Amino acid sequence: MTASLSSSPAWQSYADAVHGASHRGDHLRVIEAAGLSVDLTAQAYSPELDAAALDLCAQQGLTQAIAQLFDGGQANWTEHRPAWHTALRAAEPPPSVAGPILTERQRVRDFVAAANANGDYKYVLHLGIGGSDWGPRMILRALRHQGISREVRFASNVDSHAVADSMHQLDPHSTLIIIASKSFTTTEPLANAQVAIHWLEDAGVADPLKQVVAITANVQAARDFGIAPERIFQFWDWVGGRYSLWSAIGALPVSLALGCDTFDQLLAGAAAMDDHFQHAPLSQNAPVQMALAGMANRSVMGFETLAVAPYDSRLTHLVPWAQQLEMESLGKVATRDGSPAGVPTGPVVWGMTGTDCQHTFFQWLHQDTAGAPVDFIFCERPDHRYEEHHRLLIANCLAQRAALLRGKSFDEALIECSALTSDPQEARVLAQHRIHPGRRPSNLIVLPRLTGHAMGALLALYEHKVFTQGVLWGINPFDQWGVEFGKALARRIIDELGQPGHAPELEDPSTRHWIEVLSRSAKPGA
């Protein structure tokens, strides 16, 4: 693998091929993968670009990196450990980790079966943040149409208004509290857990910790918190937080609310995409081709952002989930030897469900000089009986995508405007306002229906796209040192808010000012 990408021969050839490729969407490109259809027609394409992309993959060692990912090698090379989330969803996990994985799967099933048999817990309060929150939150919203047996509420923000809102109108005697934290030291879930436990105590629950379970890689810390071993569900250091949905982090809340079968379907869909990613030729490999298109858009054509537009209201939490996955994984520039990649890497990810997004930011997508690639997503079949509504939804999705690709020239706009006014000069002025540049790249991902299997495949598609981009850019998509730096500063400021003047030389003037102001205002009588 070449450490510095920008100066490598394969990169230069790839960048040249992107510039020389067609951006008109005149070559149909649809890849079938794990039950999904991934349409890349609106991305740059030429046979020369195809060949250059394969050379780039070879130069960066993609095939070997994929094998390492699935074999449990040190894919997370800055922290010297695997990134083995694929093992969590395998029907038969790799032998070296099969025992603990299958044991925890069964422990979750047994807990849920006992709760169902005993009629325990009408409500679940899930306390996590980031990867311990977005995955389960997304799945519960996306698949609740299949039937939900327990109401699950989520509180992630350390702002106690959030946890108070989540507890509102719950019966504390019928509520299970899940503390989800990989390290079991994360500020937000532990702070919110204290609030929730006090809530149980205030309601007269005799032993609040009997209504608390933990999901963590740090079992000892959970035991030190007071949670009994049989109520602690484990995952492992080789599972990144934003990839932890496939562990008990996802299994417990999803199974309690939607049933164990739904979670099994989720695992099966992800495993099917894993199989495709491992074995499909690179030129017909959906995650690889999405990754290459994203690299062309970001690193060659200069698009700084990626919009995600699911045309299904049930996928509202897919946007922040993808935001965390992509920006926490790819918001980096240092390669394996510490040198910069030399090209722009991870884009800003943002978006909204359609058709709301059309009335919010699509004007910018169509006519601003910057623009952004878009991932459009829809389901072929709805889970409601209003077929005409679904046709309207799909028609809008296809039309917006086509308009972004096709564009509208001045001459076309002039014909329209000439029919509106008899004044030629006014028509020419109006026509300038109706020009669309077009040739805006996009993907279209089509799910047959919103099922657990389809959701699993969709999420694994994005995971493997991000992994591929990390390999090709030469950066590690599994660490998060920027986030850790901010956490360290927060711990110090927490101490200083309680003891102002503790280490003034370590703060900038603004931070020092607000520490002093807030410390004074917190004093009795202030």
C-alpha positions in Angstrom: 0.0 0.0 0.0 1.3 3.4 -0.9 1.3 5.7 2.1 0.9 9.1 0.3 -1.9 8.7 -2.2 -1.7 12.0 -4.1 1.8 11.4 -5.6 1.2 7.7 -6.6 1.0 6.7 -10.3 -2.3 4.9 -9.8 -3.9 7.9 -8.2 -2.8 10.2 -11.0 -4.2 7.8 -13.6 -7.5 7.5 -11.6 -7.9 11.3 -11.3 -7.2 11.8 -15.0 -9.7 9.1 -15.9 -12.4 10.8 -13.7 -11.9 14.1 -15.5 -12.1 12.4 -18.8 -15.1 10.2 -18.0 -18.7 10.9 -19.0 -20.8 12.6 -16.4 -24.1 12.5 -18.4 -25.4 9.2 -17.0 -25.6 7.6 -20.4 -24.4 4.2 -19.3 -26.8 2.1 -17.2 -25.0 0.7 -14.2 -27.1 -1.3 -11.6 -25.5 -3.8 -9.2 -27.6 -6.3 -7.4 -26.3 -7.0 -3.9 -27.9 -8.9 -1.0 -31.4 -8.2 -2.3 -30.7 -4.5 -2.9 -30.4 -2.7 -6.2 -27.6 -0.1 -6.3 -27.9 2.2 -9.3 -24.7 4.1 -10.1 -25.7 5.4 -13.5 -25.5 9.0 -12.4 -21.9 8.7 -11.4 -18.8 9.4 -13.6 -18.1 6.4 -15.9 -15.9 5.2 -18.7 -14.1 2.0 -19.5 -10.8 3.8 -18.8 -12.1 4.9 -15.4 -13.1 1.3 -14.6 -9.6 0.1 -15.4 -7.9 3.0 -13.5 -10.1 2.3 -10.5 -9.0 -1.4 -10.4 -5.4 -0.3 -10.6 -5.9 2.0 -7.7 -7.5 -0.8 -5.7 -4.5 -3.0 -6.4 -2.0 -0.3 -5.5 -3.7 0.3 -2.2 -4.1 -3.4 -1.4 -7.9 -3.5 -1.2 -8.3 -7.2 -1.7 -5.8 -8.0 1.0 -7.4 -5.5 3.3 -10.9 -7.1 2.8 -9.4 -10.4 3.7 -7.8 -9.0 6.8 -11.1 -7.4 7.9 -12.9 -10.7 7.8 -10.0 -12.7 9.2 -9.6 -10.6 12.3 -6.4 -9.0 11.4 -5.4 -5.6 12.7 -7.7 -3.5 10.5 -7.7 -0.9 13.2 -3.9 -0.4 13.0 -3.5 2.7 15.2 -5.0 0.8 18.1 -3.5 -2.5 17.2 -6.7 -4.6 17.1 -9.2 -6.1 14.7 -12.4 -4.4 13.6 -14.4 -7.6 13.6 -18.0 -6.5 13.6 -18.6 -8.8 10.6 -18.0 -11.8 13.0 -21.0 -10.6 15.1 -23.5 -11.2 12.2 -22.0 -14.4 10.7 -24.3 -17.4 11.0 -21.1 -19.3 12.0 -18.6 -16.9 13.5 -14.9 -17.5 13.1 -13.8 -20.3 15.5 -11.5 -18.0 17.6 -14.5 -15.8 18.6 -17.5 -18.1 18.0 -17.8 -19.1 21.6 -18.3 -15.7 23.2 -20.4 -14.4 20.3 -22.8 -17.3 20.4 -22.9 -17.3 24.2 -23.9 -13.6 24.3 -26.5 -14.1 21.5 -28.1 -16.8 23.5 -28.0 -14.8 26.8 -29.9 -12.0 25.1 -32.5 -14.5 23.7 -32.9 -16.1 27.2 -33.3 -12.7 28.9 -36.0 -11.7 26.3 -37.8 -15.0 26.6 -37.9 -14.8 30.4 -39.1 -11.2 30.3 -41.9 -12.2 27.8 -42.9 -15.2 29.8 -43.1 -13.3 33.0 -44.7 -10.2 31.5 -41.8 -8.0 32.7 -41.2 -4.5 31.5 -43.8 -2.6 29.6 -41.2 0.1 28.8 -37.5 0.2 28.1 -35.3 3.3 28.7 -32.2 3.1 26.6 -29.2 5.2 27.8 -26.3 5.4 25.3 -24.7 7.9 22.9 -23.2 7.8 19.5 -22.8 4.2 18.2 -24.5 2.9 21.3 -27.6 5.0 20.5 -28.0 5.7 16.8 -28.1 2.1 15.6 -30.8 0.8 17.9 -32.7 4.1 17.7 -32.7 3.8 13.9 -33.8 0.2 13.8 -36.7 0.7 16.3 -38.0 3.6 14.2 -37.5 1.9 10.8 -39.1 -1.5 11.7 -41.8 -0.6 14.2 -44.4 -1.1 11.5 -43.8 -4.9 11.9 -45.4 -4.7 15.4 -43.8 -3.6 18.7 -44.3 -5.3 22.0 -42.6 -2.8 24.3 -42.1 0.9 24.0 -38.5 1.9 23.9 -37.4 5.4 24.6 -33.9 6.8 24.0 -31.9 9.4 26.0 -28.4 10.2 24.8 -27.7 13.9 25.4 -26.1 14.7 28.8 -28.6 17.6 28.9 -31.0 16.3 31.6 -34.0 17.8 29.7 -33.5 14.9 27.3 -33.7 12.1 29.9 -36.5 13.8 31.6 -38.5 14.0 28.4 -37.8 10.3 27.8 -39.0 9.3 31.2 -42.2 11.4 31.0 -45.3 9.3 31.6 -43.4 6.0 31.9 -44.3 3.8 34.8 -41.0 3.4 36.8 -42.2 0.1 38.2 -42.6 -1.3 34.7 -39.4 0.2 33.1 -36.2 -1.6 32.3 -33.2 0.7 32.1 -30.4 -0.2 29.6 -27.0 1.4 30.2 -25.1 1.0 26.9 -21.5 2.1 26.9 -18.5 0.3 25.5 -16.1 1.6 28.1 -18.6 2.1 30.8 -16.9 5.4 31.5 -18.7 7.5 28.9 -20.1 10.7 30.5 -23.6 10.8 29.0 -25.0 7.3 29.7 -23.6 7.2 33.2 -24.9 10.7 34.1 -28.3 9.8 32.7 -28.2 6.5 34.5 -27.9 8.3 37.8 -30.9 10.4 37.0 -32.9 7.3 36.0 -32.0 5.4 39.1 -33.0 8.3 41.3 -36.3 8.3 39.4 -36.8 4.7 40.3 -35.9 5.4 44.0 -38.2 8.3 44.2 -41.0 6.1 42.9 -40.5 3.6 45.7 -38.7 0.9 43.7 -37.1 -1.2 46.5 -34.0 -2.3 44.5 -33.6 -0.1 41.4 -30.5 -2.0 40.1 -32.7 -5.1 39.6 -34.4 -3.0 36.8 -31.0 -2.1 35.2 -28.9 -3.9 32.7 -25.6 -3.0 31.2 -24.2 -3.6 27.7 -20.4 -3.0 27.7 -16.9 -4.2 26.9 -15.9 -3.3 30.4 -17.7 -5.9 32.5 -15.8 -5.1 35.7 -16.8 -1.4 35.6 -20.4 -2.4 35.2 -20.1 -4.8 38.2 -18.4 -2.0 40.2 -21.5 0.2 39.4 -23.5 -2.4 41.2 -25.1 -4.3 38.3 -25.3 -8.1 38.9 -23.2 -10.2 36.5 -26.3 -12.0 35.0 -27.6 -8.5 34.0 -24.4 -7.5 32.1 -24.2 -8.3 28.4 -20.8 -8.1 26.9 -19.2 -7.1 23.6 -15.5 -6.7 22.9 -12.7 -4.2 22.2 -12.6 -5.3 18.6 -16.1 -4.0 18.0 -16.0 -0.3 17.2 -18.7 1.8 18.9 -20.3 2.9 15.6 -20.3 -0.8 14.5 -21.8 -2.2 17.7 -25.4 -2.4 16.5 -24.7 -6.1 15.6 -23.8 -6.9 19.3 -26.0 -6.9 22.3 -26.1 -3.1 21.9 -28.6 -3.7 19.2 -29.8 -7.2 20.0 -31.3 -6.4 23.4 -33.4 -3.4 22.7 -34.4 -4.6 19.2 -35.4 -8.1 20.5 -37.3 -6.7 23.5 -39.3 -4.4 21.2 -39.5 -6.2 17.9 -38.7 -9.8 18.7 -35.5 -11.9 18.4 -36.6 -13.0 14.9 -36.4 -9.4 13.6 -32.9 -9.0 15.0 -31.9 -12.3 13.3 -33.2 -11.0 10.0 -31.1 -7.9 10.5 -28.0 -10.0 11.1 -28.8 -12.2 8.0 -29.2 -9.1 5.7 -25.8 -7.8 6.9 -24.2 -11.2 6.5 -25.5 -11.4 2.9 -23.9 -8.0 2.1 -20.7 -9.3 3.8 -20.7 -12.2 1.5 -21.2 -10.0 -1.6 -18.4 -7.7 -0.4 -16.0 -10.6 0.1 -16.7 -12.4 -3.1 -18.1 -10.1 -5.8 -15.6 -9.0 -8.5 -14.5 -5.4 -7.6 -16.0 -4.1 -10.8 -19.4 -5.5 -9.7 -19.0 -5.0 -6.0 -21.6 -2.5 -4.7 -19.7 -1.2 -1.7 -16.5 -0.9 -3.7 -18.1 0.9 -6.6 -20.0 3.3 -4.2 -16.6 4.0 -2.5 -14.9 4.8 -5.8 -17.7 7.0 -6.9 -17.5 8.9 -3.6 -13.8 9.3 -3.9 -14.2 10.7 -7.4 -16.7 13.2 -6.2 -14.8 14.2 -3.1 -11.1 14.0 -4.0 -11.2 14.7 -7.7 -14.3 16.8 -8.5 -14.1 18.7 -5.2 -17.6 18.1 -3.8 -17.2 18.8 -0.1 -20.5 17.2 1.1 -22.7 14.2 0.6 -26.5 14.5 1.0 -28.5 11.4 2.1 -32.1 11.5 1.1 -34.2 8.4 2.1 -37.6 8.6 0.5 -39.2 6.7 3.4 -40.1 8.5 6.6 -39.3 5.4 8.6 -35.6 6.0 7.7 -35.4 9.4 9.4 -32.6 8.2 11.7 -30.5 6.8 8.9 -29.2 10.2 8.2 -27.5 10.8 11.6 -26.4 7.2 11.7 -24.7 7.6 8.3 -23.3 11.0 9.4 -21.6 9.4 12.4 -20.4 6.4 10.4 -18.8 8.4 7.6 -17.6 11.5 9.5 -16.2 9.8 12.5 -14.6 7.2 10.3 -13.2 9.3 7.5 -12.7 12.7 9.1 -8.9 12.2 9.0 -5.9 12.9 6.8 -2.9 11.0 8.2 -1.9 7.8 6.5 -0.2 4.7 8.0 3.3 6.3 8.2 1.9 9.6 9.5 2.2 11.5 6.2 -0.9 13.3 4.8 -3.1 11.7 2.2 -2.6 14.7 0.0 -6.1 14.7 -1.3 -9.4 15.7 0.4 -10.9 12.8 2.3 -14.3 12.3 4.1 -17.1 14.5 3.1 -19.6 16.3 5.3 -22.7 14.1 5.4 -26.1 15.6 5.9 -29.7 15.1 4.7 -33.4 14.5 5.4 -36.2 12.2 4.4 -38.1 12.9 1.2 -40.2 14.7 0.2 -39.6 17.1 3.1 -36.0 17.5 1.8 -37.3 18.8 -1.5 -38.9 21.7 0.2 -35.8 22.4 2.4 -32.5 22.2 0.6 -33.1 20.9 -2.9 -33.1 24.4 -4.4 -29.4 24.6 -3.3 -28.7 21.2 -4.8 -30.1 22.1 -8.1 -28.7 25.6 -8.7 -25.9 26.5 -6.3 -22.5 26.6 -7.8 -21.2 24.0 -5.3 -23.9 21.4 -5.2 -23.5 18.0 -3.7 -23.8 14.3 -4.6 -26.9 12.6 -3.3 -27.7 9.1 -2.1 -31.4 8.6 -2.9 -33.0 5.6 -1.2 -36.5 4.2 -1.5 -38.5 0.9 -1.1 -40.2 -0.6 -4.1 -43.2 -1.7 -2.0 -44.7 0.2 1.0 -46.2 -1.2 4.2 -49.4 0.8 3.9 -52.4 0.5 1.7 -52.2 4.0 0.0 -50.7 3.0 -3.3 -51.2 6.4 -4.9 -49.2 8.0 -2.1 -46.3 5.6 -2.7 -46.4 6.4 -6.5 -46.2 10.1 -5.6 -43.3 9.5 -3.3 -41.3 7.4 -5.9 -42.1 9.8 -8.7 -40.7 12.7 -6.8 -37.5 10.7 -5.9 -36.9 9.7 -9.5 -37.8 13.2 -10.9 -35.4 15.0 -8.5 -32.6 12.6 -9.3 -33.2 13.0 -13.1 -33.3 16.7 -12.8 -30.0 16.9 -10.9 -28.4 14.7 -13.6 -30.1 16.2 -16.7 -30.0 19.9 -15.9 -31.6 22.6 -18.0 -29.8 24.7 -20.5 -30.3 28.4 -21.2 -31.9 27.6 -24.5 -34.4 25.2 -22.9 -35.2 27.8 -20.2 -35.6 30.5 -22.9 -38.3 28.5 -24.7 -40.2 28.1 -21.5 -39.9 31.8 -20.6 -40.8 33.0 -24.1 -44.2 31.3 -23.6 -44.7 33.4 -20.5 -44.0 36.8 -21.8 -44.0 38.6 -25.2 -41.0 40.7 -24.2 -37.8 39.0 -25.6 -35.5 40.8 -23.1 -37.6 39.8 -20.1 -37.7 36.2 -21.4 -33.9 36.2 -21.5 -33.6 37.6 -18.0 -36.1 35.1 -16.6 -34.3 32.2 -18.4 -31.1 32.9 -16.5 -33.0 32.1 -13.3 -34.1 28.7 -14.6 -30.8 27.3 -15.7 -29.8 24.1 -13.9 -26.2 23.0 -14.3 -27.0 19.3 -14.2 -24.5 16.5 -14.2 -24.8 16.3 -10.4 -23.8 12.8 -9.3 -26.0 10.5 -7.3 -26.6 7.0 -6.2 -30.0 5.3 -6.1 -30.4 2.5 -3.6 -33.6 0.5 -3.9 -34.9 -1.9 -1.2 -37.6 -4.3 -2.2 -39.4 -3.6 1.1 -38.4 -2.3 4.5 -37.6 -5.5 6.4 -35.0 -6.5 8.9 -33.0 -8.3 6.1 -33.1 -5.2 3.8 -32.1 -2.9 6.7 -29.2 -5.2 7.6 -28.0 -5.2 4.0 -28.3 -1.5 3.6 -26.3 -0.7 6.8 -23.5 -3.2 5.9 -23.4 -1.6 2.4 -22.5 1.7 3.9 -20.1 0.2 6.4 -18.1 -1.5 3.7 -18.2 1.6 1.5 -16.6 3.5 4.3 -14.1 0.8 5.0 -13.1 0.7 1.3 -12.6 4.5 1.2 -10.4 4.3 4.3 -8.2 1.7 2.6 -8.0 3.6 -0.7 -7.3 7.0 1.0 -4.8 5.2 3.3 -6.5 6.3 6.5 -7.8 4.3 9.4 -11.6 4.3 9.5 -11.8 2.7 12.9 -10.2 5.1 15.3 -11.5 8.5 16.5 -8.7 10.5 18.1 -10.4 13.9 17.4 -13.3 12.9 19.5 -11.1 11.6 22.3 -9.2 14.9 22.4 -12.4 16.8 23.0 -13.5 14.4 25.7 -10.2 14.9 27.5 -10.6 18.6 27.5 -14.2 18.3 28.8 -13.0 16.2 31.8 -10.5 18.9 32.7 -13.1 21.7 32.3 -15.6 19.8 34.5 -13.0 19.9 37.3 -12.2 23.5 36.7 -15.9 24.5 36.9 -15.9 23.1 40.4 -12.5 24.6 41.3 -11.9 27.8 39.2 -8.3 28.9 38.8 -7.0 25.3 38.9 -5.0 25.5 35.7 -5.6 28.9 33.9 -2.5 28.6 31.7 -4.1 25.7 29.9 -7.1 27.5 28.5 -7.6 30.1 25.8 -9.0 33.5 27.0 -12.6 32.8 26.0 -12.8 29.4 27.7 -11.1 30.8 30.8 -13.6 33.7 30.8 -16.6 31.4 30.7 -15.2 29.0 33.3 -14.9 31.9 35.7 -18.3 33.4 34.9 -20.1 30.1 35.3 -18.2 29.2 38.4 -19.2 32.5 40.0 -22.9 32.1 39.0 -23.0 28.6 40.5 -22.0 29.8 43.9 -24.7 30.1 46.6 -26.1 33.6 46.7 -24.6 34.5 43.3 
